[in-house]
Amino acid sequence: MNNLFDLTGRVALVTGCSTGLGVQMAKALANQGASIIALARRQELIEQVAKEIHDTYGVDTLAIRCDITDTDMVDKAIDEALAHFGKIDILINNAGTGAVAPAEDITDDQFSNELNIDLFGTFKVARAVAKKAMIPAKYGRIINISSMYGLVGNKIAPSSPYHAAKGGVVNLTRALAGEWGKHGITVNSICPGYFYTPLTKETLDSDYFKEYAKTAIPMERYGVEGELDTAAVFLASPASSYVTGIALPVDGGYTSM
């Protein structure tokens, strides 16, 4: 029986691939045989990640420093990736940030920065990869990492710019799915719930947040390493060939209530 999730021969580009969920998803794709292009701002970290993935999974890897808010850097990064691999089959738009403060105290700069990274940055990378690689190839899998906060509001961690940007990612995903389906490109979003990352650990480990989680999450716990990976592998694989435009929550049921 064929392995529906086999990615051997595919090339995957992952943004925000220096720490946290980006690295986990890159490893999951590499485990299925995909070559990996690690994009992030911190050169030393992405080189370490690329080396670790190559050494562990035996796939070809490439580390490219890129700030996704810089259009020229994005274009040059995609050109460099194509010069090395000749194609990009899979894109995981994972790079992002998060401003937490009461809405009435959020500054213009905070709101603008959030949209510039999480929403506009996601678009810039998708645009470049689609135009330079996927549309010419008539094939592509684009996975935009949104958030369950892109689907709902919340009372525990005020972060209106993040909600706005991630909600934008969900509908941007639908728009791109509508436009690029004719080119053989699927565009989907994943909406993670509470997962441990270097950015979230301190908050998630606090007593008040643990108590909140028990009532707000039907499974009464946070997501653990590996529980996001299967969604990414599915949406990157041949198994999802007729799935496009969706927002897939991986949140322990948070958005079901």
N, C-alpha and C positions, 0 to 999 in steps of 0.2 A: 504493500500500500504506500502511495506517495505521502511524503511529509508535507502537509499543507502549509506549514510554517517555515519551510526551508528557505533561507535567504542567501544561499551560496551563489556567488557571482554578482550579488547586488552591492551597491555602494550607498551608504547612509551618512548623511550630514546631520550632526546634532549640535545645536547652539546651547550655550550655557553649560558646556561639557567640561567644566573644571571641578565641580563638586556636586554632591547631592543627587537629585533625581535624574539630572542629565547624564551623569556618569553611569548610574544604574541602568538606564534605558539603553545607553550605548553598549554596555556589556551584554545586555539581553539580546540585542540585535547581533552582536559579534558572536554570541553563543550559537546563534542560528546560521552563522556563516557569512554575515555581511562584513564588508570592509567598512572602516569607520573614519570619518573626517570629524575631528573634535574642534569646535569653534568656541572661543571665549576670549575675554580680554587679558587674562593672566597667562602669559606665554609659558612660564615655568610649570604651572599646574597642568595645562593641557598637554605639554610634552610628557609629563609624568603619566597622565591618564592614557595617552596614546601608546606609550611604551608598555604600560601594564596590560592594556588590552591586547597588544600584539604578542607579548610574551605568554599571556594566559590562553588566548584563543587561537593564536597562529594566523590571524587575519592581517591584511595590509592596513596600516593606519597612517593618518596624516594630521598633524596639529597645525592649525592656522589661527594666529591672533586676529581677532576682529571685534570691533565695537559695533553692534548691530544698529546703533543710531546714526552711524556715519555711512552714508550711501556709497561714497567712493570706496571705503574699506570693504563694504559688503560685496560690491561688484568685483573688486580685486581678489577677494577671498574665493568667490565662486570661480573666477577665472583660474586661480591657482589650483583649486580642487579639480577642475576639468582638465587642466594641463597634466595633472598627475594620473587621474583615473579615467579620463575620457567620458565620464558620465556621472550623474547623480540620480539615483533611482528613488531614494527615500530622504525626506527632510523631516526632522523633528525640531520644531520651533519651541525650544524650552527656555531660552534666556528670559529673565524677568526680574522684577524687584517688587517691593511692597511698602507703601507708606502707611503707618498706623497712627492715627490721631483723630480726635473728634472732628466731624465735618466742618463745624464752625471755626475751627482753628487751622484747617488745612490751608497752606499758602498756595498762591498761583504757581510758584516754582515746583512745589511738590506734585500738584495735579498734572502740570505740564510734563514733568519728568516721567511720571507713571505712564501717561499715554504715549510718550515718545519711545519708551523702552518696550513696554508690554504689548502695545497695540501697533504703533507705527513701525517699530523694529521688526515685529513679526511679519508685517506686510512687506517691508523692504527685502527681507530674506526670501520670503515666498515669491515675490515678484522676480527677483534676480534668478532664483533657481528655476522657476517655471520658464522664464524667457530664454535663458541661456542653455538649459539642460533638458527639462521635461517636455516642453511643447515640441521642440525639434525631434525628440525621441518618441513622441506619442505615448509616453508612459510616465507615471509618477505616483508616489504615495506621499502626501503632505499631512503631517500630524501636528496640529497646533496645541500647545499645552495651555489650556485656560485654567479654570478653577471652579470648584463648586460655588465659590463666591461670584462667578460670572453668571450664575443661574438664580441666585437668591440673595437676600440681604442677611445681616447678622447683628446681634446685640452684644456680643462678647468682645469683639476686636474691631473698633470703628476704623474703617479703611475705605472710604467712599471712592477715592481715585482708583484703587485696586479693583473694586467692584465694577466701576465704569469701564476700565481698560479691559478686564477679563470678559465682561459682557460683550464688549466690542469684538473681542477675539472670537467669541461664539458666533456672532452674526457675520463677521468677516469670513469665517470658515464656510458658512452657508453660501455667501456671495461668490466666493472663489470656486466652491464646488459647482455652483450653477454655471459659471463661466468656463471652467476648464474641463468639465466632464467630457466634452467633445474631443478633447486631446488625449483621452485615456488616463487622465489624472484624477485620483480621488483625493478629497480634502476633508479631513475630519478633525474634531477636537476632543481632547481628553480633559475632564474636569476633576482633578484630584481633590480629595478631602484633606484631612489633617495627616500629614506624613512627617516623620522626623527628617530634617535637613539641618545643616549648620545654621540656617537663618531662623528655624522654628523651634529648635530644641529647648531653649531657655523658657519660652512661653508654654510649650506643651508639657514641660515637666513641672510647671507651677501647680500648686494644690488647687487653686480656684479653677484652673483650666481643666484639670483632671475631673473635677466634680461636674463641671459643665458638660464635658464629653459624655459622661454616663447618661445624661438626660437627652442630649441633642443628637447622639449617634445611636441608631438602633443596635449596632453591634457592640456598643459600649467600650470602644477602644480606638486607638489611632491606627492608621495604616503602617505596615512594617515593610522593610526592604524586600523587594521582589513582587509586591502585590500590585504595583503599577505596571510592571514590566510586561505582563501577559497581554494587557490591553494594547500597549505599544507594538508588541510583536504581531498581534492579530491585525491591527490596522496597517502595518507595514507589509503584510504578507499577501500571497496570492489568495488566501482564504477570505479576504475582505473585498474581493474584486467588484462586488455590487453594493458596497456600503460607502456612501459619501454624504457629506453635509451634516453628519450627526455630532451631537455633544454627548459624550459618554462619561457619566459620573462614575468615579471610582472612589467612593466616599463613605463606605460602611452604612449607607442608607440615609445619610444626613439630609439630602435633598428630597427624600421620599415623604418627609413630614412637614 
